[in-house]
């Protein structure tokens, strides 16, 4: 089984896969886990992957360009 995880903090998410049942599954070759840092696919020099909402209000939304590049 292959698991692909798209994230902006791959270091934070790697630790659960280095222990317990997941670690044994990876060691046996039953599972492959691939982390994709979304900032590697950002288009600007600041590695920005989120932006303000078009309608205003609180919060941020993910930009589609880095996600599309990562998936493609």
PDB file of N, CA, C and O in Angstrom:
ATOM      1  N   UNK A   1       0.837  -1.163   0.000  1.00  0.00           N
ATOM      2  CA  UNK A   1       0.000   0.000   0.000  1.00  0.00           C
ATOM      3  C   UNK A   1       0.889   1.237   0.000  1.00  0.00           C
ATOM      4  O   UNK A   1       1.894   1.294   0.709  1.00  0.00           O
ATOM      5  N   UNK A   2       0.511   2.213  -0.794  1.00  0.00           N
ATOM      6  CA  UNK A   2       1.264   3.463  -0.852  1.00  0.00           C
ATOM      7  C   UNK A   2       0.403   4.577  -0.272  1.00  0.00           C
ATOM      8  O   UNK A   2      -0.758   4.741  -0.647  1.00  0.00           O
ATOM      9  N   UNK A   3       0.986   5.337   0.644  1.00  0.00           N
ATOM     10  CA  UNK A   3       0.303   6.471   1.255  1.00  0.00           C
ATOM     11  C   UNK A   3       1.083   7.725   0.903  1.00  0.00           C
ATOM     12  O   UNK A   3       2.271   7.820   1.214  1.00  0.00           O
ATOM     13  N   UNK A   4       0.435   8.689   0.260  1.00  0.00           N
ATOM     14  CA  UNK A   4       1.042   9.980  -0.061  1.00  0.00           C
ATOM     15  C   UNK A   4       0.390  11.044   0.804  1.00  0.00           C
ATOM     16  O   UNK A   4      -0.835  11.163   0.839  1.00  0.00           O
ATOM     17  N   UNK A   5       1.214  11.817   1.502  1.00  0.00           N
ATOM     18  CA  UNK A   5       0.709  12.857   2.389  1.00  0.00           C
ATOM     19  C   UNK A   5       1.255  14.199   1.923  1.00  0.00           C
ATOM     20  O   UNK A   5       2.467  14.391   1.826  1.00  0.00           O
ATOM     21  N   UNK A   6       0.348  15.119   1.637  1.00  0.00           N
ATOM     22  CA  UNK A   6       0.715  16.479   1.238  1.00  0.00           C
ATOM     23  C   UNK A   6       0.563  17.358   2.470  1.00  0.00           C
ATOM     24  O   UNK A   6      -0.510  17.408   3.072  1.00  0.00           O
ATOM     25  N   UNK A   7       1.639  18.056   2.851  1.00  0.00           N
ATOM     26  CA  UNK A   7       1.620  18.837   4.080  1.00  0.00           C
ATOM     27  C   UNK A   7       2.584  20.016   3.990  1.00  0.00           C
ATOM     28  O   UNK A   7       3.468  20.038   3.133  1.00  0.00           O
ATOM     29  N   UNK A   8       2.414  20.984   4.866  1.00  0.00           N
ATOM     30  CA  UNK A   8       3.376  22.082   4.961  1.00  0.00           C
ATOM     31  C   UNK A   8       4.340  21.849   6.124  1.00  0.00           C
ATOM     32  O   UNK A   8       5.295  22.606   6.296  1.00  0.00           O
ATOM     33  N   UNK A   9       4.100  20.816   6.916  1.00  0.00           N
ATOM     34  CA  UNK A   9       4.977  20.479   8.043  1.00  0.00           C
ATOM     35  C   UNK A   9       5.309  18.978   8.034  1.00  0.00           C
ATOM     36  O   UNK A   9       4.842  18.246   8.907  1.00  0.00           O
ATOM     37  N   UNK A  10       6.103  18.512   7.067  1.00  0.00           N
ATOM     38  CA  UNK A  10       6.392  17.075   7.001  1.00  0.00           C
ATOM     39  C   UNK A  10       7.140  16.553   8.226  1.00  0.00           C
ATOM     40  O   UNK A  10       6.962  15.394   8.604  1.00  0.00           O
ATOM     41  N   UNK A  11       7.969  17.378   8.850  1.00  0.00           N
ATOM     42  CA  UNK A  11       8.727  16.940  10.021  1.00  0.00           C
ATOM     43  C   UNK A  11       7.792  16.571  11.167  1.00  0.00           C
ATOM     44  O   UNK A  11       8.063  15.639  11.924  1.00  0.00           O
ATOM     45  N   UNK A  12       6.700  17.302  11.286  1.00  0.00           N
ATOM     46  CA  UNK A  12       5.748  17.053  12.359  1.00  0.00           C
ATOM     47  C   UNK A  12       4.986  15.750  12.141  1.00  0.00           C
ATOM     48  O   UNK A  12       4.662  15.053  13.103  1.00  0.00           O
ATOM     49  N   UNK A  13       4.703  15.423  10.904  1.00  0.00           N
ATOM     50  CA  UNK A  13       3.886  14.252  10.606  1.00  0.00           C
ATOM     51  C   UNK A  13       4.682  12.963  10.439  1.00  0.00           C
ATOM     52  O   UNK A  13       4.094  11.882  10.393  1.00  0.00           O
ATOM     53  N   UNK A  14       5.995  13.054  10.347  1.00  0.00           N
ATOM     54  CA  UNK A  14       6.802  11.840  10.160  1.00  0.00           C
ATOM     55  C   UNK A  14       6.887  10.996  11.427  1.00  0.00           C
ATOM     56  O   UNK A  14       6.977   9.771  11.340  1.00  0.00           O
ATOM     57  N   UNK A  15       6.862  11.616  12.587  1.00  0.00           N
ATOM     58  CA  UNK A  15       7.075  10.877  13.832  1.00  0.00           C
ATOM     59  C   UNK A  15       6.051   9.773  14.100  1.00  0.00           C
ATOM     60  O   UNK A  15       6.452   8.720  14.595  1.00  0.00           O
ATOM     61  N   UNK A  16       4.763   9.937  13.810  1.00  0.00           N
ATOM     62  CA  UNK A  16       3.847   8.812  14.050  1.00  0.00           C
ATOM     63  C   UNK A  16       4.147   7.582  13.183  1.00  0.00           C
ATOM     64  O   UNK A  16       3.790   6.462  13.549  1.00  0.00           O
ATOM     65  N   UNK A  17       4.797   7.789  12.048  1.00  0.00           N
ATOM     66  CA  UNK A  17       5.107   6.673  11.158  1.00  0.00           C
ATOM     67  C   UNK A  17       6.431   6.002  11.512  1.00  0.00           C
ATOM     68  O   UNK A  17       6.813   5.012  10.888  1.00  0.00           O
ATOM     69  N   UNK A  18       7.131   6.538  12.511  1.00  0.00           N
ATOM     70  CA  UNK A  18       8.412   5.974  12.929  1.00  0.00           C
ATOM     71  C   UNK A  18       8.280   5.163  14.215  1.00  0.00           C
ATOM     72  O   UNK A  18       9.281   4.828  14.847  1.00  0.00           O
ATOM     73  N   UNK A  19       7.058   4.852  14.594  1.00  0.00           N
ATOM     74  CA  UNK A  19       6.840   4.104  15.827  1.00  0.00           C
ATOM     75  C   UNK A  19       5.663   3.150  15.657  1.00  0.00           C
ATOM     76  O   UNK A  19       4.819   3.311  14.775  1.00  0.00           O
ATOM     77  N   UNK A  20       5.642   2.176  16.514  1.00  0.00           N
ATOM     78  CA  UNK A  20       4.470   1.322  16.642  1.00  0.00           C
ATOM     79  C   UNK A  20       4.177   0.478  15.411  1.00  0.00           C
ATOM     80  O   UNK A  20       5.093   0.016  14.730  1.00  0.00           O
ATOM     81  N   UNK A  21       2.902   0.283  15.134  1.00  0.00           N
ATOM     82  CA  UNK A  21       2.440  -0.603  14.063  1.00  0.00           C
ATOM     83  C   UNK A  21       2.884  -0.104  12.697  1.00  0.00           C
ATOM     84  O   UNK A  21       3.268  -0.900  11.840  1.00  0.00           O
ATOM     85  N   UNK A  22       2.835   1.191  12.489  1.00  0.00           N
ATOM     86  CA  UNK A  22       3.222   1.743  11.185  1.00  0.00           C
ATOM     87  C   UNK A  22       4.690   1.470  10.888  1.00  0.00           C
ATOM     88  O   UNK A  22       5.038   1.146   9.753  1.00  0.00           O
ATOM     89  N   UNK A  23       5.548   1.596  11.879  1.00  0.00           N
ATOM     90  CA  UNK A  23       6.971   1.333  11.677  1.00  0.00           C
ATOM     91  C   UNK A  23       7.201  -0.121  11.264  1.00  0.00           C
ATOM     92  O   UNK A  23       8.007  -0.393  10.374  1.00  0.00           O
ATOM     93  N   UNK A  24       6.508  -1.041  11.898  1.00  0.00           N
ATOM     94  CA  UNK A  24       6.654  -2.458  11.548  1.00  0.00           C
ATOM     95  C   UNK A  24       6.130  -2.739  10.147  1.00  0.00           C
ATOM     96  O   UNK A  24       6.718  -3.529   9.408  1.00  0.00           O
ATOM     97  N   UNK A  25       5.031  -2.100   9.782  1.00  0.00           N
ATOM     98  CA  UNK A  25       4.467  -2.286   8.437  1.00  0.00           C
ATOM     99  C   UNK A  25       5.413  -1.766   7.366  1.00  0.00           C
ATOM    100  O   UNK A  25       5.573  -2.389   6.316  1.00  0.00           O
ATOM    101  N   UNK A  26       6.040  -0.624   7.628  1.00  0.00           N
ATOM    102  CA  UNK A  26       6.997  -0.049   6.679  1.00  0.00           C
ATOM    103  C   UNK A  26       8.229  -0.947   6.576  1.00  0.00           C
ATOM    104  O   UNK A  26       8.730  -1.190   5.478  1.00  0.00           O
ATOM    105  N   UNK A  27       8.718  -1.439   7.713  1.00  0.00           N
ATOM    106  CA  UNK A  27       9.902  -2.304   7.721  1.00  0.00           C
ATOM    107  C   UNK A  27       9.656  -3.608   6.957  1.00  0.00           C
ATOM    108  O   UNK A  27      10.569  -4.129   6.316  1.00  0.00           O
ATOM    109  N   UNK A  28       8.450  -4.127   7.019  1.00  0.00           N
ATOM    110  CA  UNK A  28       8.112  -5.363   6.304  1.00  0.00           C
ATOM    111  C   UNK A  28       7.810  -5.119   4.830  1.00  0.00           C
ATOM    112  O   UNK A  28       7.643  -6.067   4.063  1.00  0.00           O
ATOM    113  N   UNK A  29       7.742  -3.859   4.435  1.00  0.00           N
ATOM    114  CA  UNK A  29       7.454  -3.543   3.044  1.00  0.00           C
ATOM    115  C   UNK A  29       5.979  -3.592   2.695  1.00  0.00           C
ATOM    116  O   UNK A  29       5.620  -3.607   1.517  1.00  0.00           O
ATOM    117  N   UNK A  30       5.133  -3.618   3.689  1.00  0.00           N
ATOM    118  CA  UNK A  30       3.693  -3.652   3.447  1.00  0.00           C
ATOM    119  C   UNK A  30       3.132  -2.273   3.112  1.00  0.00           C
ATOM    120  O   UNK A  30       2.118  -2.150   2.426  1.00  0.00           O
ATOM    121  N   UNK A  31       3.810  -1.240   3.607  1.00  0.00           N
ATOM    122  CA  UNK A  31       3.336   0.134   3.430  1.00  0.00           C
ATOM    123  C   UNK A  31       4.493   1.012   2.985  1.00  0.00           C
ATOM    124  O   UNK A  31       5.603   0.893   3.504  1.00  0.00           O
ATOM    125  N   UNK A  32       4.239   1.887   2.031  1.00  0.00           N
ATOM    126  CA  UNK A  32       5.182   2.937   1.631  1.00  0.00           C
ATOM    127  C   UNK A  32       4.536   4.267   1.969  1.00  0.00           C
ATOM    128  O   UNK A  32       3.389   4.518   1.599  1.00  0.00           O
ATOM    129  N   UNK A  33       5.268   5.121   2.673  1.00  0.00           N
ATOM    130  CA  UNK A  33       4.741   6.433   3.026  1.00  0.00           C
ATOM    131  C   UNK A  33       5.624   7.485   2.374  1.00  0.00           C
ATOM    132  O   UNK A  33       6.841   7.492   2.564  1.00  0.00           O
ATOM    133  N   UNK A  34       5.005   8.375   1.603  1.00  0.00           N
ATOM    134  CA  UNK A  34       5.714   9.450   0.919  1.00  0.00           C
ATOM    135  C   UNK A  34       5.146  10.786   1.385  1.00  0.00           C
ATOM    136  O   UNK A  34       3.941  11.024   1.306  1.00  0.00           O
ATOM    137  N   UNK A  35       6.033  11.654   1.873  1.00  0.00           N
ATOM    138  CA  UNK A  35       5.624  12.982   2.318  1.00  0.00           C
ATOM    139  C   UNK A  35       5.997  13.991   1.248  1.00  0.00           C
ATOM    140  O   UNK A  35       7.112  13.973   0.727  1.00  0.00           O
ATOM    141  N   UNK A  36       5.070  14.861   0.925  1.00  0.00           N
ATOM    142  CA  UNK A  36       5.295  15.902  -0.066  1.00  0.00           C
ATOM    143  C   UNK A  36       5.136  17.251   0.626  1.00  0.00           C
ATOM    144  O   UNK A  36       4.052  17.589   1.101  1.00  0.00           O
ATOM    145  N   UNK A  37       6.223  18.017   0.681  1.00  0.00           N
ATOM    146  CA  UNK A  37       6.178  19.342   1.289  1.00  0.00           C
ATOM    147  C   UNK A  37       5.542  20.300   0.291  1.00  0.00           C
ATOM    148  O   UNK A  37       6.110  20.555  -0.771  1.00  0.00           O
ATOM    149  N   UNK A  38       4.385  20.826   0.619  1.00  0.00           N
ATOM    150  CA  UNK A  38       3.643  21.689  -0.288  1.00  0.00           C
ATOM    151  C   UNK A  38       4.426  22.954  -0.629  1.00  0.00           C
ATOM    152  O   UNK A  38       4.254  23.516  -1.710  1.00  0.00           O
ATOM    153  N   UNK A  39       5.278  23.401   0.280  1.00  0.00           N
ATOM    154  CA  UNK A  39       6.067  24.620   0.023  1.00  0.00           C
ATOM    155  C   UNK A  39       7.083  24.417  -1.109  1.00  0.00           C
ATOM    156  O   UNK A  39       7.520  25.393  -1.718  1.00  0.00           O
ATOM    157  N   UNK A  40       7.458  23.191  -1.395  1.00  0.00           N
ATOM    158  CA  UNK A  40       8.366  22.918  -2.514  1.00  0.00           C
ATOM    159  C   UNK A  40       7.715  23.225  -3.856  1.00  0.00           C
ATOM    160  O   UNK A  40       8.412  23.383  -4.858  1.00  0.00           O
ATOM    161  N   UNK A  41       6.410  23.311  -3.887  1.00  0.00           N
ATOM    162  CA  UNK A  41       5.672  23.552  -5.130  1.00  0.00           C
ATOM    163  C   UNK A  41       5.115  24.972  -5.208  1.00  0.00           C
ATOM    164  O   UNK A  41       4.356  25.287  -6.125  1.00  0.00           O
ATOM    165  N   UNK A  42       5.481  25.825  -4.265  1.00  0.00           N
ATOM    166  CA  UNK A  42       5.006  27.216  -4.267  1.00  0.00           C
ATOM    167  C   UNK A  42       5.628  27.980  -5.429  1.00  0.00           C
ATOM    168  O   UNK A  42       6.730  27.667  -5.880  1.00  0.00           O
ATOM    169  N   UNK A  43       4.904  28.982  -5.902  1.00  0.00           N
ATOM    170  CA  UNK A  43       5.358  29.721  -7.079  1.00  0.00           C
ATOM    171  C   UNK A  43       6.115  30.995  -6.739  1.00  0.00           C
ATOM    172  O   UNK A  43       6.799  31.537  -7.606  1.00  0.00           O
ATOM    173  N   UNK A  44       6.019  31.495  -5.511  1.00  0.00           N
ATOM    174  CA  UNK A  44       6.718  32.739  -5.187  1.00  0.00           C
ATOM    175  C   UNK A  44       7.947  32.466  -4.322  1.00  0.00           C
ATOM    176  O   UNK A  44       8.157  31.343  -3.865  1.00  0.00           O
ATOM    177  N   UNK A  45       8.743  33.487  -4.106  1.00  0.00           N
ATOM    178  CA  UNK A  45       9.998  33.318  -3.366  1.00  0.00           C
ATOM    179  C   UNK A  45       9.776  33.106  -1.875  1.00  0.00           C
ATOM    180  O   UNK A  45      10.680  32.639  -1.182  1.00  0.00           O
ATOM    181  N   UNK A  46       8.594  33.439  -1.368  1.00  0.00           N
ATOM    182  CA  UNK A  46       8.301  33.276   0.056  1.00  0.00           C
ATOM    183  C   UNK A  46       7.751  31.892   0.385  1.00  0.00           C
ATOM    184  O   UNK A  46       7.471  31.593   1.546  1.00  0.00           O
ATOM    185  N   UNK A  47       7.594  31.046  -0.637  1.00  0.00           N
ATOM    186  CA  UNK A  47       7.053  29.689  -0.464  1.00  0.00           C
ATOM    187  C   UNK A  47       5.647  29.726   0.146  1.00  0.00           C
ATOM    188  O   UNK A  47       5.289  28.864   0.949  1.00  0.00           O
ATOM    189  N   UNK A  48       4.866  30.720  -0.237  1.00  0.00           N
ATOM    190  CA  UNK A  48       3.514  30.895   0.287  1.00  0.00           C
ATOM    191  C   UNK A  48       2.560  29.891  -0.352  1.00  0.00           C
ATOM    192  O   UNK A  48       2.550  29.729  -1.572  1.00  0.00           O
ATOM    193  N   UNK A  49       1.762  29.218   0.470  1.00  0.00           N
ATOM    194  CA  UNK A  49       0.809  28.229  -0.031  1.00  0.00           C
ATOM    195  C   UNK A  49      -0.629  28.537   0.382  1.00  0.00           C
ATOM    196  O   UNK A  49      -1.550  27.801   0.027  1.00  0.00           O
ATOM    197  N   UNK A  50      -0.822  29.623   1.133  1.00  0.00           N
ATOM    198  CA  UNK A  50      -2.176  30.014   1.505  1.00  0.00           C
ATOM    199  C   UNK A  50      -2.400  31.480   1.170  1.00  0.00           C
ATOM    200  O   UNK A  50      -1.451  32.231   0.941  1.00  0.00           O
ATOM    201  N   UNK A  51      -3.659  31.875   1.143  1.00  0.00           N
ATOM    202  CA  UNK A  51      -4.021  33.241   0.770  1.00  0.00           C
ATOM    203  C   UNK A  51      -5.311  33.609   1.487  1.00  0.00           C
ATOM    204  O   UNK A  51      -5.986  32.753   2.059  1.00  0.00           O
ATOM    205  N   UNK A  52      -5.643  34.897   1.447  1.00  0.00           N
ATOM    206  CA  UNK A  52      -6.875  35.362   2.076  1.00  0.00           C
ATOM    207  C   UNK A  52      -8.086  34.925   1.269  1.00  0.00           C
ATOM    208  O   UNK A  52      -7.990  34.667   0.069  1.00  0.00           O
ATOM    209  N   UNK A  53      -9.217  34.847   1.936  1.00  0.00           N
ATOM    210  CA  UNK A  53     -10.466  34.499   1.266  1.00  0.00           C
ATOM    211  C   UNK A  53     -10.889  35.628   0.335  1.00  0.00           C
ATOM    212  O   UNK A  53     -10.627  36.798   0.614  1.00  0.00           O
ATOM    213  N   UNK A  54     -11.530  35.284  -0.750  1.00  0.00           N
ATOM    214  CA  UNK A  54     -12.011  36.301  -1.676  1.00  0.00           C
ATOM    215  C   UNK A  54     -13.181  37.076  -1.096  1.00  0.00           C
ATOM    216  O   UNK A  54     -13.334  38.262  -1.388  1.00  0.00           O
ATOM    217  N   UNK A  55     -13.997  36.449  -0.295  1.00  0.00           N
ATOM    218  CA  UNK A  55     -15.164  37.114   0.274  1.00  0.00           C
ATOM    219  C   UNK A  55     -14.868  37.856   1.558  1.00  0.00           C
ATOM    220  O   UNK A  55     -15.761  38.483   2.128  1.00  0.00           O
ATOM    221  N   UNK A  56     -13.637  37.798   2.024  1.00  0.00           N
ATOM    222  CA  UNK A  56     -13.287  38.437   3.290  1.00  0.00           C
ATOM    223  C   UNK A  56     -13.589  37.523   4.464  1.00  0.00           C
ATOM    224  O   UNK A  56     -13.982  36.370   4.283  1.00  0.00           O
ATOM    225  N   UNK A  57     -13.407  38.034   5.634  1.00  0.00           N
ATOM    226  CA  UNK A  57     -13.667  37.248   6.837  1.00  0.00           C
ATOM    227  C   UNK A  57     -12.385  36.669   7.414  1.00  0.00           C
ATOM    228  O   UNK A  57     -11.290  36.868   6.888  1.00  0.00           O
ATOM    229  N   UNK A  58     -12.557  35.955   8.499  1.00  0.00           N
ATOM    230  CA  UNK A  58     -11.408  35.383   9.202  1.00  0.00           C
ATOM    231  C   UNK A  58     -10.934  34.100   8.531  1.00  0.00           C
ATOM    232  O   UNK A  58     -11.718  33.376   7.918  1.00  0.00           O
ATOM    233  N   UNK A  59      -9.656  33.839   8.656  1.00  0.00           N
ATOM    234  CA  UNK A  59      -9.103  32.588   8.153  1.00  0.00           C
ATOM    235  C   UNK A  59      -8.411  32.720   6.811  1.00  0.00           C
ATOM    236  O   UNK A  59      -8.491  33.748   6.139  1.00  0.00           O
ATOM    237  N   UNK A  60      -7.739  31.659   6.448  1.00  0.00           N
ATOM    238  CA  UNK A  60      -7.000  31.596   5.189  1.00  0.00           C
ATOM    239  C   UNK A  60      -7.453  30.352   4.438  1.00  0.00           C
ATOM    240  O   UNK A  60      -8.023  29.432   5.026  1.00  0.00           O
ATOM    241  N   UNK A  61      -7.194  30.332   3.129  1.00  0.00           N
ATOM    242  CA  UNK A  61      -7.506  29.163   2.304  1.00  0.00           C
ATOM    243  C   UNK A  61      -6.240  28.739   1.564  1.00  0.00           C
ATOM    244  O   UNK A  61      -5.353  29.554   1.312  1.00  0.00           O
ATOM    245  N   UNK A  62      -6.170  27.468   1.224  1.00  0.00           N
ATOM    246  CA  UNK A  62      -5.014  26.964   0.496  1.00  0.00           C
ATOM    247  C   UNK A  62      -5.083  27.411  -0.960  1.00  0.00           C
ATOM    248  O   UNK A  62      -6.160  27.437  -1.555  1.00  0.00           O
ATOM    249  N   UNK A  63      -3.939  27.760  -1.528  1.00  0.00           N
ATOM    250  CA  UNK A  63      -3.857  28.138  -2.938  1.00  0.00           C
ATOM    251  C   UNK A  63      -3.885  26.861  -3.779  1.00  0.00           C
ATOM    252  O   UNK A  63      -3.292  25.852  -3.401  1.00  0.00           O
ATOM    253  N   UNK A  64      -4.567  26.910  -4.903  1.00  0.00           N
ATOM    254  CA  UNK A  64      -4.717  25.714  -5.731  1.00  0.00           C
ATOM    255  C   UNK A  64      -3.453  25.408  -6.542  1.00  0.00           C
ATOM    256  O   UNK A  64      -3.195  24.243  -6.845  1.00  0.00           O
ATOM    257  N   UNK A  65      -2.662  26.419  -6.897  1.00  0.00           N
ATOM    258  CA  UNK A  65      -1.497  26.201  -7.758  1.00  0.00           C
ATOM    259  C   UNK A  65      -0.488  25.220  -7.156  1.00  0.00           C
ATOM    260  O   UNK A  65      -0.086  24.280  -7.842  1.00  0.00           O
ATOM    261  N   UNK A  66      -0.060  25.404  -5.888  1.00  0.00           N
ATOM    262  CA  UNK A  66       0.889  24.430  -5.325  1.00  0.00           C
ATOM    263  C   UNK A  66       0.301  23.022  -5.201  1.00  0.00           C
ATOM    264  O   UNK A  66       1.007  22.033  -5.399  1.00  0.00           O
ATOM    265  N   UNK A  67      -0.972  22.934  -4.879  1.00  0.00           N
ATOM    266  CA  UNK A  67      -1.614  21.620  -4.760  1.00  0.00           C
ATOM    267  C   UNK A  67      -1.657  20.930  -6.116  1.00  0.00           C
ATOM    268  O   UNK A  67      -1.370  19.737  -6.224  1.00  0.00           O
ATOM    269  N   UNK A  68      -2.020  21.688  -7.154  1.00  0.00           N
ATOM    270  CA  UNK A  68      -2.084  21.125  -8.503  1.00  0.00           C
ATOM    271  C   UNK A  68      -0.709  20.650  -8.972  1.00  0.00           C
ATOM    272  O   UNK A  68      -0.593  19.580  -9.569  1.00  0.00           O
ATOM    273  N   UNK A  69       0.334  21.443  -8.705  1.00  0.00           N
ATOM    274  CA  UNK A  69       1.696  21.041  -9.088  1.00  0.00           C
ATOM    275  C   UNK A  69       2.131  19.780  -8.348  1.00  0.00           C
ATOM    276  O   UNK A  69       2.790  18.914  -8.924  1.00  0.00           O
ATOM    277  N   UNK A  70       1.768  19.679  -7.090  1.00  0.00           N
ATOM    278  CA  UNK A  70       2.158  18.521  -6.290  1.00  0.00           C
ATOM    279  C   UNK A  70       1.473  17.254  -6.785  1.00  0.00           C
ATOM    280  O   UNK A  70       2.102  16.199  -6.864  1.00  0.00           O
ATOM    281  N   UNK A  71       0.214  17.348  -7.113  1.00  0.00           N
ATOM    282  CA  UNK A  71      -0.534  16.176  -7.567  1.00  0.00           C
ATOM    283  C   UNK A  71      -0.112  15.757  -8.969  1.00  0.00           C
ATOM    284  O   UNK A  71      -0.096  14.569  -9.290  1.00  0.00           O
ATOM    285  N   UNK A  72       0.226  16.729  -9.798  1.00  0.00           N
ATOM    286  CA  UNK A  72       0.581  16.423 -11.201  1.00  0.00           C
ATOM    287  C   UNK A  72       1.931  15.846 -11.340  1.00  0.00           C
ATOM    288  O   UNK A  72       2.361  15.542 -12.453  1.00  0.00           O
TER     289      UNK A  72
END
